[in-house]
Amino acid sequence: MFNANDIHEHAEIIGKDGRHVGTVDKVEGSRIKLTKADSKGAAHAGHHHFIDLDLVETVQGNRVHLSVSSTEAMRDEQEQSGKAVH
């Protein structure tokens, strides 16, 4: 189990497959807000995306390890409104 307070700004988010998913901007409620630099594609560039804290398996130092692969995590990203990105 992890504590959301253990997730720090600029921590790297890694999928279960060991691949980079994003970088923490901050935790907002029950979601992790990713830095704008992690938003790819013309329609999504320049704004924040979010990942549910439910996907976090562990937090170790400056790394947030997810319980799903990077592909699954990116597929489940949300807009600020909660609407799915993909």
N, C-alpha and C positions, 0 to 999 in steps of 0.2 A: 504494500500500500504506500501511497505517496501523499504528501501534503502540497496543495496548490501554492502555498507560500514558499516552497522550495524551488519553484520555477522562476528563474531570474531573467531579466531583460538581456537580450543578445545571446541567450542559450541556444544551442543548435538542437533542432528537432530531427530525430532519426527514426525511420521506419524499421519494422521488425527485420527487414532485409538488409539493414545497415546503411541504407542510402539516405542522403540528405533530403528532408522534406521542406524545411524552412528555418527561420530564425525568429525567436520570440521577441515581439515588441512589448507585450505585457499580457497579463491575465485579466480578462474582463468577465466577471460572473462565472459562468460554467464553461467558458471557452478561452482558448489561447488566441490572441491577436497576433498575426504574423506581420513582419515588417513589409512595407510596400515593395521592397526590392524582390520579394518572393512571389509577387503577382506577375505572372507571365501572360503574354498575348495582348494584342491591341485592345481587346474589349475589357481586359482585366488589369492592365498596367496602371500604376499610379494610385492604387487604393488598397486598403487592407483586406485580407481574407482571414477566416477564423477556422479553428479546429476544436472540436469538442474535447473537454477534459476527459471524457469517458474513454477516449482512445489512448490515454497515457497509461503505460505499464509501470515505468519507474522513472525516477529523476536521480541522476548520478552526476554530481558536480554541475558542470555547465552543459550538460546534455540531457535532453528529454527523450526517452525511449518510448516508442509507441507499440501497441499490441497488434498493429496491422502493418502491412507492407507500405512502402512509400507510395506506390501506385494507388492503393486503396485509400490512404490518407488524403492524397491530392484529389482523388475523385470525390471524397466526402467534404472537401472544403466548402465553407459557406461565405456568403456576403454578410455585411454587417446586419442586414435585415433578417438573416437566418435562412434566406433562400439559397439553394444549392448553386455553386459556381458552375458546375459541369452538368 
